[in-house]
Amino acid sequence: MRQFVTIASNGFMELVRQPIFLLLMTCSAAFEIFLATPYYFAFGDEPRLVKNSTLAVMLLAGLLGAVLSASASLAREIHTGTALAVLSKPVRRAQFLLAKYVGLAAALAVLTYVNLVAALIASRMTFDSYGKTDLSAVGIFAAGVVAAYAVGGFSNFFLRRPFVSDAVFALLITVTLAAFVIFQFTTQLRSVNEPGSVDWRLVPAGLLILFALWILASLALACSTRLDMVPTLAICTAAFLLGLMSDYLFGRRAEPVWRRDLAAELHSGRWTEKQKVLLRETVAKYDVDHNDQLDLAERKRISQPDRARLRQAGLGGAWWASVLYTATPNWQLFWLADALTEGKSTFHWGYAGKAFAYMAAYVGAALVLAVLLFEQRELS
């Protein structure tokens, strides 16, 4: 256990000492603040635009951070021989790889935290065409960033400590203090006689984004066992884009037709005329209110023999779509921007628990694949 903790902590410190990590953290947080400063003239949709944009920046910054950190944590150590030196000691390859992932996950948590604090500040700064830019919040946040870099420079010059890691940890503190000062001691005019307020619903939204980043990190780590940074970035980007469309590409084809609106499926070009005849018969049989469509309660009344007939006719869902839908990470499960847009003020932690279980299962499968690939990798 001591070896595992040592490797994980060393891996975490190695990542936060990377200049690209500090640059990515600073630029992404500063860009989120910038998104809340211009006039959009969006007819009252300015808060929605800002919150959606900040969550997107948080996700894309985490994608880059996961790939770059995974490559720096594993692929570079394999090429430089550091991994071979560590594994020459009584350390198993699986233990080494899992500890590297824990360090990578902790680094992504730090990156997401700073971006989340910046997103909360941006939600407080939003305004419509009748409001004004919160220059005081911009100045306080900028002062926090400057102070963090000053602390890193001071410790590096006088104490001979690493500049990047000290600046990262200082940025955690100064950004948090800047947010506290902005929330408690400044005011913002969002609209006519409407003060600005923090949208705390971004906290669970950011938590779910962190879950998605941990999945991306596991995929990036699995790719880094055999590939360099550029191929890893290409594969992770493709997995990210494919996962965004997995509901449309695979989910509809994997789901049995009786779970959808059968009347709407009659106009789909996916089915043959023979299949559409069977759909019309099913709609006519279970359409109790005679509105030419089946609502959820009516679809639940479809009997098992009729479901078997639909399945035999090829309407029970494609097996290949089920396999691909299971293998492809569904990023829509971790995206709460739509719920924020619709004004839902409550958050069910049961949903977060299900998302965590999904994340844990996917990360476990990806790490098993990574261990298998790493066990067969020649390191000499």
Secondary structure, DSSP 8 states (H G I E B T S, - for coil): -HHHHHHHHHHHHHHHT-HHHHHHHHHHHHHHHHHTSS----TT-HHHHHHHHHHHHHHHHHHHHHHHHHIIIIIHHHHHTHHHHHHTSS--HHHHHHHHHHHHHHHHHHHHHHHHHHHHHHHHH---TTS---HHHHHHHHHHHHHHHHHHHHHHHHS---HHHHHHHHHHHHHHHHHHHHHHH---EEETTEE----TTHHHHHHHHHHHHHHHHHHHHHHHTT--HHHHHHHHHHHHHHHHTHIIIIIHHHS-GGGS-HHHHTT-TTS-HHHHHHHHHHHHHH-TT-SSS--HHHHHT--HHHHHHHIIIIIS--HHHHHHHHHS--GGGG--HHHHHTT-----HHHHHHHHHHHHHHHHHHHHHHHHHHHT----
